[in-house]
């Protein structure tokens, strides 16, 4: 499953995966990675991508030849499933985000069943997105409906919100609105009868809007903010 979200000016692709279990046929596993390949290739280079889910593989404690993808912190011994995860990460210049943070065992284990403890759930992100990944944590739970533990990635995106300023726009003097002026305004708009002059609803609305704006300006008055004068309609 994949969704695309906009954070400030950043387009972020969030992908949720569930890899085939280790005992399934190689053809099924191959199909999973091919589908994920196609999904990644459809993402623009200018967009960010974060992949998270159950990869059903152990990447192992040490990087051992995967220094560009493995940060050096993990749990357990590497298996074939973990090799597939790391090969995929290297091919697309991704990082296994979990491996970037030194954690206690309780915050490394993502799957627990009886005495079995493993780490098979990971977050993957582009190498240039490492700065946005501030922390990750595994949240233990007593809920027995699943043997997986909740995995949380903390991300921080900073952006400046630019406020558009329309210099020179006229500002209605609403503080001059009194009961007497309200009566004059209603009479002026009613006398205009703009809604009776046209049959097309869109055109009628435009005529009415102009009539209302003009009436407000004439009755209440308007003042301009600093800056050059701007031509055009106002509201």
Secondary structure, 3 states (H helix, E strand, C coil): CEEEEEECCEEEEEEEEECCCCCCCHHHHHHHHHHHHHHHHCCCCCCEEEEEEECCCCCCCCCCCCCCCCCCCCCCCCCHHHHHHHHHHHHCCEEEHHHHCCCCHHHCCCEEECCEEECCEEEEEEHHHHHHEEEEEEECCCCCCCCECEEEEEECCCCCCCCCCCCCCEEECHHHCCHHHHHHHHHHHHHHCHHHCCCCHHHHHHHHHHHHHHHHHHHHCEEECCCCCCCCCCC
